[in-house]
Amino acid sequence: MKKVKYKTSVSRIIFMVFAVAFLILVLFVSVIPLWHVIMGSISNPTATTTSRSLILYPLRNVDFQAYAIIGRYQRLWSGYLNTFIYIVMQCALTGLLVTIAGYIFSRKRFRLRNAFMLFISATMLFNGGMIPMYMIVRNLKLLDTRGAMVLPAAIGVFNIIMMRTAMEGIPEALEEAARIDGAGELTTMFKIILPLCKATFAVIMLFTAVGKWNDYMSALLYLPNRTDLYPLQMVLRTILFNISSATQDMAAQTNVKDSVTMYQKSIEYAVIVVSTLPVLCIYPFVQKYFVSGVTLGAVKS
């Protein structure tokens, strides 16, 4: 393929300068808060508490005691375990339902597909809201269960639209060839169509996993009495909103009871880092699927 050459002009040079400067500004605004939290978590606890400015380097000395304290805090690790359970359950259920819905709505032989798609798309603008959803979960006896954390968000209209668009781009000849070879609907959907939409499917799973990772509202609504089922973000919220009570709880579980109170600010920073780090580590490995999956179907010939 012949490489496209752009004509160098004054206007293009000015545009590139402004574009690079803008991206550097965005990078700065995005990275500095995270860097501030990381440096604050490993700084001297007294200096961290008294500091009122950005922390760009460890203050006074490097101190990892805050991580040692939260490493012994069992509620944090139970929150991690619950979050991973919810992510696996949510991704499995959402992946199955979105694949089936996308396949159905992408088949032209389903004559009512546009009418049904219009109907469910309306829910993106108009829906019952939080209270009706809570009443449904309560009436189904799902309060204080893991099902309440997964079922209300089992399927999303936007994900259906993405999967439908990806499947519509697959030639119908492949499906016809599969039928000639004796493949049924499920075989065609899961073994022929879905593997060709793996980029879009990966993006949907990424959206679902990150959304569930950051979800604390579901636990706040649907787990009023089961603190043992709290996900990580709910544990984090409890710590940050009531740091005094949380540090007392930590002190009861650690061997550094006298210094836990002194490390309150450092503990706040440390739990933010611990809760954010896994997503930051995983995202670079799925970025290629994210870009190709989102842009797939945006331009058609």
Secondary structure, DSSP 8 states (H G I E B T S, - for coil): ---------HHHHHHHHHHHHHHHHHHHHHHHHHHHHHHHHTS-HHHHHH--S---S-SSS---HHHHHHHT-HHHHHHHHHHHHHHHHHHHHHHHHHHHHHHHHH-TT-TTHHHHHHHHHGGGT----HHHHHHHHHHTT-TTSTHHHHGGGS--HHHHHHHHHHHHTS-HHHHHHHHHTT--HHHIIIIIIGGGGHHHHHHHHHHHHHHHHT--HHHHHH-SS-GGG--HHHHHHHHHHTHHHHHHHHHHHSS-HHHHGGGHHHHHHHHHHHHHHHHHHHHHHHHHHHHHHHHTTTS--
